[in-house]
Each structure stands twice: as C-alpha cells, then as structure tokens.
Amino acid sequence: MLWRAPLLLLLLTVSAMAFHEHTFAVWELRELLLERTLNLWELFEQLEYAGPELRHRVYEDIALIQAEINRIIQELIRLDKLQH
C-alpha cells in the first residue's frame, strides 16, 4: 500500500517531463490559430452580404488574417523543430 504513493509520484513526474518543452506556448499558438481560422470564416460569410464599397475592406481583412495564420503556423513549426 505504501509503495503506491512513490510509484504514482514517479509516474506523474515522468509524464510531466515527457511533454513538449513549449507546451503552453504551443497551446496558446494553437488557440490563436483556431481563433484566426474562425475569424477568416466570418469574413468569408461577410462577403455574401457586403456591398461593393465594403468588399475592398473585407478583402484587406482577409489578407491580414491570412498573414497572421501563416505567421502562427511558422512559429508552431519553429517550436517543433526546437524540441526535436
């Protein structure tokens, strides 16, 4: 019975150390990526009802979101290469 506590502590320590070194950074970037992807879908939805005078602005916003998504993906790749 007494041996279970040290074994559990050892198992939890090994499990925690086995995770990605940049776990929070990766999680945060993945959250941002998901948020930007949703923003992109909302902008595509706006194109359905945007008039000609607003289309140019929506296209600019789409380009900005696309650039942010590309930056986030590059950062995720960089963190992965640092770890491996």
C-alpha positions as a Markdown table, in Angstrom:
| # | Residue | x | y | z |
|---|---|---|---|---|
| 1 | Met | 0.0 | 0.0 | 0.0 |
| 2 | Leu | 2.8 | 2.4 | 0.9 |
| 3 | Trp | 4.7 | 1.8 | -2.3 |
| 4 | Arg | 1.8 | 3.1 | -4.4 |
| 5 | Ala | 2.4 | 6.8 | -3.5 |
| 6 | Pro | 6.0 | 6.9 | -4.5 |
| 7 | Leu | 5.2 | 5.0 | -7.7 |
| 8 | Leu | 2.4 | 7.4 | -8.5 |
| 9 | Leu | 4.7 | 10.4 | -7.8 |
| 10 | Leu | 7.4 | 8.9 | -10.1 |
| 11 | Leu | 4.9 | 8.2 | -12.8 |
| 12 | Leu | 3.5 | 11.8 | -12.7 |
| 13 | Thr | 7.0 | 13.3 | -12.7 |
| 14 | Val | 8.0 | 11.3 | -15.8 |
| 15 | Ser | 4.7 | 12.1 | -17.5 |
| 16 | Ala | 5.1 | 15.8 | -16.9 |
| 17 | Met | 8.7 | 15.8 | -18.1 |
| 18 | Ala | 7.8 | 13.9 | -21.2 |
| 19 | Phe | 5.5 | 16.6 | -22.6 |
| 20 | His | 6.7 | 19.2 | -25.1 |
| 21 | Glu | 9.0 | 21.7 | -23.6 |
| 22 | His | 7.0 | 24.6 | -25.0 |
| 23 | Thr | 3.6 | 23.1 | -24.0 |
| 24 | Phe | 2.0 | 26.4 | -23.0 |
| 25 | Ala | 3.4 | 28.3 | -26.0 |
| 26 | Val | 2.2 | 25.6 | -28.4 |
| 27 | Trp | -1.2 | 25.5 | -26.7 |
| 28 | Glu | -1.5 | 29.3 | -26.9 |
| 29 | Leu | -0.5 | 29.4 | -30.6 |
| 30 | Arg | -3.0 | 26.6 | -31.4 |
| 31 | Glu | -5.7 | 28.6 | -29.7 |
| 32 | Leu | -4.7 | 31.7 | -31.7 |
| 33 | Leu | -4.7 | 29.6 | -34.9 |
| 34 | Leu | -8.2 | 28.4 | -34.1 |
| 35 | Glu | -9.4 | 31.9 | -33.4 |
| 36 | Arg | -7.9 | 33.3 | -36.6 |
| 37 | Thr | -9.5 | 30.5 | -38.6 |
| 38 | Leu | -12.9 | 31.3 | -37.2 |
| 39 | Asn | -12.3 | 35.0 | -38.0 |
| 40 | Leu | -11.5 | 34.0 | -41.5 |
| 41 | Trp | -14.7 | 32.0 | -41.9 |
| 42 | Glu | -16.6 | 35.0 | -40.5 |
| 43 | Leu | -15.0 | 37.3 | -43.1 |
| 44 | Phe | -16.0 | 34.9 | -45.9 |
| 45 | Glu | -19.5 | 35.0 | -44.5 |
| 46 | Gln | -19.4 | 38.8 | -44.7 |
| 47 | Leu | -18.6 | 38.6 | -48.4 |
| 48 | Glu | -22.0 | 37.2 | -49.0 |
| 49 | Tyr | -23.8 | 40.4 | -47.9 |
| 50 | Ala | -21.1 | 43.1 | -48.2 |
| 51 | Gly | -21.8 | 45.7 | -50.8 |
| 52 | Pro | -19.2 | 46.8 | -53.4 |
| 53 | Glu | -18.0 | 49.6 | -51.2 |
| 54 | Leu | -17.2 | 47.2 | -48.3 |
| 55 | Arg | -15.7 | 44.3 | -50.3 |
| 56 | His | -12.3 | 46.0 | -50.6 |
| 57 | Arg | -12.2 | 46.3 | -46.8 |
| 58 | Val | -13.2 | 42.7 | -46.3 |
| 59 | Tyr | -10.5 | 41.6 | -48.8 |
| 60 | Glu | -7.9 | 43.6 | -46.8 |
| 61 | Asp | -9.1 | 41.9 | -43.6 |
| 62 | Ile | -8.9 | 38.5 | -45.2 |
| 63 | Ala | -5.3 | 39.2 | -46.3 |
| 64 | Leu | -4.4 | 40.3 | -42.7 |
| 65 | Ile | -5.9 | 37.2 | -41.2 |
| 66 | Gln | -4.1 | 35.1 | -43.8 |
| 67 | Ala | -0.8 | 36.6 | -42.9 |
| 68 | Glu | -1.4 | 36.1 | -39.2 |
| 69 | Ile | -2.3 | 32.4 | -39.8 |
| 70 | Asn | 0.9 | 31.9 | -41.8 |
| 71 | Arg | 2.9 | 33.6 | -39.0 |
| 72 | Ile | 1.3 | 31.4 | -36.4 |
| 73 | Ile | 2.0 | 28.2 | -38.4 |
| 74 | Gln | 5.6 | 29.2 | -38.9 |
| 75 | Glu | 6.0 | 29.8 | -35.2 |
| 76 | Leu | 4.5 | 26.4 | -34.4 |
| 77 | Ile | 6.9 | 24.7 | -36.9 |
| 78 | Arg | 9.8 | 26.6 | -35.3 |
| 79 | Leu | 8.9 | 25.4 | -31.8 |
| 80 | Asp | 8.5 | 21.9 | -33.0 |
| 81 | Lys | 12.0 | 22.0 | -34.6 |
| 82 | Leu | 13.5 | 23.3 | -31.4 |
| 83 | Gln | 12.1 | 20.4 | -29.5 |
| 84 | His | 13.1 | 17.7 | -32.0 |
